[in-house]
Amino acid sequence: MLNPIKLANKNFLSSLDITTEEFIYILELAKNFKNKDVDIKLKDKVLGLIFNKSSTRTRVSFQVAMSRLGGTTIDLDPNTSQIGRGEPIKDTARVLSRFCDVLAIRTFNQSDLEEFAKWSSIPIINALTDLEHPCQALADFMTIQEEFVDFKNIVLTFVGDGNNVANSLILCGALLGVEVRIACPSGYEPNSSIVNKALEIYENKSLLKITNDPNTAVYGANVIYTDVWSSMGEENKKEEKDKEFDGFTIDSNLIKNADRDAIILHCLPAYRSKEITDEVIESKRSRIFDQAENRLHAQQALLSCLI
């Protein structure tokens, strides 16, 4: 049975806040949680949730994870707290540090998260920003590991917008030495600073590929991943993006080019018939709902290593 270690970094703001060794350890601990082979309790510990964006899986998985660990969760709704009235982050962070043991924050700007971390004396977890979604990536690679045992010679292809999910997959791919291919329309490539950070880490820089051709990107891939074309906060761009992403739908024709044992991932919610077809979501290749469940186990492991 694994005993939890404490991560070297107090916070988890980015996928790069953990080392490769810590990443592998968290996945192993998450597997132990899923198999009920470990009993770690965070009795009397309190997780605060600050969500400036709507959420289903992230919110519920964090609440259930903390409950299973014996702790409690408080939902700090910005609409019913002083957070939503413009209280400075430095004041909020220092006060909540006196009440809570850890904060998971879902917001727009990565800089806001970094400001919380600057003033907080407790760990801060990135529950999604416009730049990264590192907790999602933990569950993604846990799902991949369940299917393929290890990450050797794995090709992960992400088809869609080069958004926060794509950014986190790139960084995690660099840490684990996984070939990551991103296929997106011109102008929707992943953040250049994220790409540069990944290339500094990759021993083999050719393992990261950015292309505008989804057919080329999925050729021989072991994992095909997609996300909504219009993220939260981009509702006004929806019609425009639907047109520009024509041809980037994960459908039965596209996945014919992948490895015959390839699996399908989607971080949800899914707009069926847009970025992915109903047929593919419900196919035997889909691991989408295993992936969703793994948010719970990965976050149990993460919390155990931070508090």
C-alpha positions in Angstrom: 0.0 0.0 0.0 1.3 3.4 -1.0 1.9 6.1 1.6 1.3 9.6 0.4 4.3 11.8 -0.2 4.3 15.6 0.0 4.9 17.3 -3.3 7.9 19.5 -3.5 5.8 22.4 -4.8 3.2 23.7 -2.4 0.8 24.6 -5.2 -0.6 22.9 -8.3 -1.2 25.8 -10.7 0.3 24.1 -13.7 1.2 20.7 -14.9 4.8 21.7 -14.6 4.4 22.2 -10.8 5.1 18.5 -10.4 8.1 16.4 -11.6 7.9 13.4 -13.8 8.4 11.2 -10.7 5.7 13.0 -8.8 3.3 12.6 -11.8 3.9 8.8 -12.0 3.4 8.6 -8.2 0.1 10.5 -8.3 -1.2 8.2 -11.0 -0.1 5.1 -8.9 -1.8 6.5 -5.8 -4.9 7.3 -7.8 -5.1 3.7 -9.1 -4.8 2.6 -5.4 -7.7 4.8 -4.5 -9.8 3.5 -7.4 -9.1 -0.1 -6.4 -9.8 0.7 -2.7 -6.2 -0.4 -1.8 -5.4 2.6 0.2 -7.1 4.3 3.2 -5.9 7.9 3.6 -7.9 10.3 5.8 -7.8 14.1 5.9 -10.1 14.4 8.9 -11.0 17.9 9.9 -9.3 19.3 6.7 -11.4 21.8 4.7 -11.3 22.3 0.9 -12.5 25.7 -0.3 -13.9 25.9 -3.9 -13.9 29.2 -5.7 -15.5 28.8 -9.1 -15.9 31.8 -11.4 -16.9 29.4 -14.2 -19.6 26.8 -14.2 -18.7 23.2 -13.6 -20.1 19.7 -13.2 -17.2 17.2 -13.2 -14.6 19.3 -11.5 -16.9 20.6 -8.8 -18.5 17.2 -8.0 -15.3 15.2 -8.2 -13.5 17.6 -5.8 -16.4 17.5 -3.3 -16.7 13.7 -3.5 -12.9 13.3 -3.3 -12.7 15.4 -0.1 -15.6 13.6 1.4 -14.1 10.2 0.8 -10.9 11.5 2.4 -12.8 12.4 5.5 -12.6 16.1 5.0 -15.2 18.7 4.2 -15.8 21.2 1.3 -17.1 24.7 1.4 -18.4 26.3 -1.8 -17.3 29.9 -2.0 -19.8 31.1 -4.6 -18.5 34.5 -6.0 -22.2 35.5 -6.4 -22.9 35.2 -2.7 -19.6 36.2 -1.2 -17.4 39.3 -1.1 -15.3 37.8 -3.8 -17.9 38.8 -6.4 -18.0 42.3 -5.1 -14.4 43.1 -6.0 -12.5 42.3 -2.7 -8.8 42.2 -3.6 -7.4 38.8 -4.1 -4.6 39.4 -1.6 -7.2 40.0 1.1 -9.4 37.1 0.2 -6.4 34.7 0.0 -5.0 35.7 3.5 -8.4 35.4 5.2 -9.3 32.0 3.6 -5.9 30.7 4.6 -7.0 31.1 8.2 -10.2 29.0 7.5 -9.4 26.4 4.9 -6.5 23.9 4.3 -6.5 24.1 0.5 -8.3 26.1 -2.2 -9.3 24.8 -5.7 -10.0 27.7 -8.0 -11.6 27.8 -11.4 -11.2 31.2 -13.1 -10.3 32.9 -16.3 -6.8 34.4 -15.9 -3.8 32.3 -14.8 -2.5 35.5 -13.3 -5.4 35.6 -10.8 -4.4 32.1 -9.7 -0.8 33.1 -9.3 -1.9 36.1 -7.2 -3.9 33.8 -4.9 -0.8 31.6 -4.5 1.4 34.7 -3.7 -0.7 35.7 -0.8 -2.0 32.3 0.4 -0.3 30.2 3.1 -2.2 27.1 2.0 -2.0 25.1 -1.3 -3.8 26.5 -4.3 -5.0 24.1 -7.0 -5.8 25.1 -10.6 -9.3 23.8 -11.2 -9.2 25.3 -14.7 -8.0 28.6 -16.2 -8.0 29.8 -19.8 -4.4 28.7 -20.0 -4.3 25.3 -18.3 -6.5 22.4 -17.0 -3.9 20.3 -15.1 -6.3 18.3 -13.0 -8.1 17.2 -16.1 -4.7 16.1 -17.6 -4.0 13.9 -14.5 -7.2 12.0 -15.1 -6.5 11.8 -18.9 -3.1 10.2 -18.4 -4.5 7.9 -15.7 -7.0 6.7 -18.3 -4.3 6.2 -20.9 -2.2 4.2 -18.4 -5.2 2.0 -17.6 -5.5 1.1 -21.2 -1.9 0.7 -22.3 -0.1 0.0 -18.9 2.6 2.5 -19.6 3.3 5.5 -21.9 6.0 3.9 -24.1 5.5 4.6 -27.8 2.0 6.1 -27.1 0.8 8.7 -29.7 -1.8 11.1 -28.3 -3.7 13.2 -30.9 -5.8 16.1 -29.9 -8.2 17.4 -32.6 -9.8 20.8 -32.0 -9.1 24.1 -30.4 -5.6 24.7 -29.0 -7.1 25.6 -25.7 -6.3 25.0 -22.0 -6.9 21.2 -22.3 -4.5 21.0 -25.3 -1.9 23.1 -23.4 -2.0 20.8 -20.4 -1.8 17.7 -22.6 1.3 19.2 -24.3 3.0 19.9 -20.9 2.2 16.4 -19.5 3.3 14.8 -22.8 6.7 16.5 -22.4 7.0 15.3 -18.7 6.2 11.7 -19.7 7.9 11.5 -23.1 4.6 10.9 -24.9 4.2 11.9 -28.6 1.5 14.6 -28.7 0.0 15.8 -31.9 -2.3 18.8 -32.0 -4.6 19.3 -35.0 -6.4 22.6 -35.2 -7.5 25.2 -37.8 -5.0 27.9 -38.6 -5.1 30.6 -36.0 -6.2 28.3 -33.2 -2.8 26.8 -32.3 -1.8 26.2 -28.7 -0.3 29.0 -26.6 3.3 29.6 -27.9 4.8 29.9 -24.4 3.3 26.5 -23.5 4.8 25.0 -26.7 8.2 26.5 -25.9 8.2 25.2 -22.3 7.3 21.8 -23.6 10.1 21.8 -26.2 12.6 22.7 -23.4 11.5 19.5 -21.5 11.2 17.0 -24.4 14.3 15.0 -24.9 13.1 14.3 -28.4 11.6 17.5 -29.7 10.0 15.8 -32.7 7.5 14.2 -30.4 5.5 17.4 -30.3 3.7 18.1 -33.6 1.3 21.0 -34.4 -0.7 20.7 -37.6 -3.8 22.0 -39.4 -4.5 18.5 -40.9 -6.6 16.2 -38.6 -6.2 13.2 -41.0 -2.4 13.4 -40.8 -2.5 13.9 -37.0 -4.6 10.8 -36.2 -2.7 8.5 -38.5 -1.5 5.6 -36.3 -2.6 7.3 -33.1 -3.3 5.3 -29.9 -5.4 8.0 -28.3 -7.8 10.5 -30.0 -8.9 13.4 -27.9 -11.2 16.3 -28.4 -12.9 19.1 -26.6 -15.6 21.7 -27.3 -14.7 24.2 -30.0 -16.0 27.1 -28.0 -14.9 27.2 -24.4 -16.6 29.0 -21.5 -16.5 32.7 -22.1 -16.5 32.3 -25.9 -20.2 32.0 -26.4 -20.2 35.0 -28.7 -17.8 33.2 -31.1 -19.7 30.0 -31.3 -21.2 30.4 -34.8 -17.9 31.7 -36.2 -15.9 28.8 -34.7 -18.4 26.2 -35.8 -17.7 27.2 -39.4 -13.9 27.5 -39.0 -13.7 24.0 -37.3 -15.5 22.3 -40.2 -13.6 19.1 -40.9 -12.3 18.7 -37.3 -15.1 16.5 -36.1 -14.1 13.1 -34.5 -16.2 10.7 -36.6 -16.0 7.1 -37.8 -14.2 8.2 -41.0 -11.5 10.1 -39.2 -10.7 7.4 -36.6 -10.2 4.8 -39.4 -6.7 6.4 -39.8 -5.8 5.7 -36.1 -4.4 2.5 -34.6 -6.9 -0.2 -34.6 -6.8 -0.4 -30.8 -7.1 3.4 -30.4 -9.3 4.9 -27.7 -11.4 8.0 -27.7 -11.3 10.7 -25.0 -13.3 13.9 -24.4 -13.2 16.0 -21.2 -16.9 16.8 -21.5 -19.4 18.3 -21.8 -19.7 17.2 -25.4 -21.6 18.9 -28.2 -22.6 15.7 -30.1 -22.4 16.1 -33.9 -20.0 19.0 -33.6 -16.6 18.2 -32.3 -17.5 14.5 -32.0 -20.3 12.3 -33.2 -22.8 10.4 -31.1 -21.7 7.2 -32.7 -18.1 7.7 -31.6 -19.0 8.7 -28.1 -21.0 5.5 -27.7 -18.6 3.2 -29.5 -16.5 0.5 -27.9 -13.4 2.6 -28.4 -14.8 5.3 -26.1 -13.2 5.6 -22.6 -14.9 9.0 -22.0 -16.8 8.0 -19.0 -13.9 6.1 -17.4 -12.0 9.3 -18.0 -14.6 11.3 -16.2 -14.6 8.9 -13.2 -10.9 9.2 -13.0 -11.2 12.9 -12.1 -12.3 11.7 -8.7 -9.4 9.3 -8.1 -6.7 11.6 -9.5 -7.9 14.4 -7.3 -8.0 12.2 -4.2 -4.4 11.4 -4.9 -3.5 15.1 -5.5 -5.2 16.3 -2.4 -3.5 13.6 -0.3 -0.1 14.8 -1.6 -0.8 18.5 -1.0 -2.4 18.8 2.4 
